[in-house]
Amino acid sequence: MAEFQTSASKKLVRPSLGKLPHIVYLLVLYVFKLNTDVVVRSSERFVGIGEVICDHLECVVACWALKLPGFFSPEIGELLAIREGLRICLVHHFLV
């Protein structure tokens, strides 16, 4: 929540196309953030993964949830979430 409040209070400064090379502007424009959350249910033998991709304006671009069967520690669950998030980003042609 604190991250959202600090980002919401910032003013957006858009670069002028005349001052920056075109390729630099594209790199600034297409910046994404992957947020993951994991629930480990050892009694039910699965890991629940929820993920959100936001753009540079903190607008949601994509979100999903997965249920992976198996018994995993919380640390392994977090790593699985990151792996799945990066895999989905590659499948949908996000630059990683």
Secondary structure by P-SEA (a helix, b strand, c coil): caaaaaaaabbbbbbbcccccaaaaaaaabbbbbbbbbbbcccccbbbbbbbbbcccccccccbbbbbbccccaaaaaaaaaaaaaaaaaaacccc
